[in-house]
Amino acid sequence: MYFLHVNLLAVLTAAVIQWVLGWLWYGMLFKKDWTALVVKDSATASSPAGVMALIFVANLILSFALVKIVVLTGWTTFGRGSLVGAICGLGFVAPPLFAQHISESRPFKLFGINALYWMIAMYFSGGILAIWQ
């Protein structure tokens, strides 16, 4: 099950982990805080199933890119793969997310909720992808 020298089952598993973690993070752990901090325009409301499907596609793309970086390092342990995920999260996710939050005048607490989710998701995804590349 390889495509472009990538184990697609590993990519799928990492994407599912991100997706489930997102459901727990935003749907249970921080639902009240996140909902209060995000102003939703009822005119742009869409179907929850469609949103969840698009989020999963985004998780697949991120997992595919992350496994390519993990493979380039040659690291095959959970700890080292997690390190790659954490570095990618700190370097490629947190800065643009921070820039978006400050340019949109969003509360810092919202940045914290969003950034911490991505750091944890990328940490675990990197570890999974390293041991199962």
N, C-alpha and C positions, 0 to 999 in steps of 0.2 A: 504494500500500500504506500508506495513512494511516488511523489510528484516533485520534480525539480530537486531531487535528492533530499527530500524532506519526508519524514514519517507523518503521513496525514492523520493517522490515528492519534499520535501525540499532539498534533496541532488541534484536532477536534477535542481531545480531552482537556487541554489547557483552556480552550475557548469555553467549554462547558463549566470548568472551574470558575473562570472569571464571571460567567453569566450567573451561576448560582450564588457566588459571593456577592455580586451586585444586587441580586434579589434579596439576600439576607441583609446586606448593608443598608440599602435604600428602602426596602420594604418592611424591615423589622427593627433593626438596631437604631437607625437614624431617621426613620420615617417622619416622626413628628417635627424634629428640628429641620430636616431637609425641606419638607413641605412648607413650613413656615418661612423659610428663607428664599424659596423659589416662587416668584410671582408668575402664575400661569395665565395666559390669555385664552379665554374660552373660545375665541374665534379660531385659534390654531390647534385646538384639541384634536387628537387623532386616536385611532383605535389602539387600545393597549396591546393587542396581539401583534399588530403591525410594528409598533414601537419596539416590542421585545424581540421580534424577528430581526429588525434592523440593528439592534444592539448586538445580537448574536453574530451577525455578519461582521460588524466592527470588531468584535472579539476574535473572530477567525482571522481577520486581516492582521490584527496586532500579534496574535500568536504565531502566524506564519512569519512575520518580520522578526519576531523575537527568536524563533528557533533558528533562523538563518544567522543571526548574530551569535547565538550560543554555539552553533556548529563551527563558526569561524574561530571561536576561542579554543575549541578542542576540549573543553572541559566537560566531563561526564559525571560529575557528582552533584547531588542535590544542593549542597552548600555553595559550590562554585556557580552553578546555574542560577541559584537565587541571587548571588552577588551580581551576576550579569543583569538579571531582571531589575534589581534595585538600582543599579547604575543607570540602566536605560530609563527607569521611572524618574529618577532624579534629574537626568540630563535631557530627556526627550519629552516627558509628559508634564512634570511639575512646572518648568519655566513657561511654556505656552499657556498652560492652564492658569498660572498666576497672572500672566499678562492679560489674559481674557477677563479674569475676575476684576482686576484693578481698572481696566479700561471700561468695563461695564458697570463700575461702581457697585460691585456685589460685596456682601459682607465677608469679612475674613473667615468667619466661622464656616461659611459655605465652601470657601477654598479648602479649608482644613478637612472637611468631610469628604469632598471630592478627591483631593490629593492623597489623603490617607488610604482611601479605597484603592486608587490606582497603584500606590506603592505596595500594598499588600497583595493585590492581584498579580502584579508583575513579579514580585518576589516569588510567590508560589508557582506561577506559570514558568518562570525561568528555571526553577528547580525541577519541575516535572519534565520540561522539555530537555533538560540536560541529561537526565537519567534515562530518558526514553526517546532519544533522537534516533 
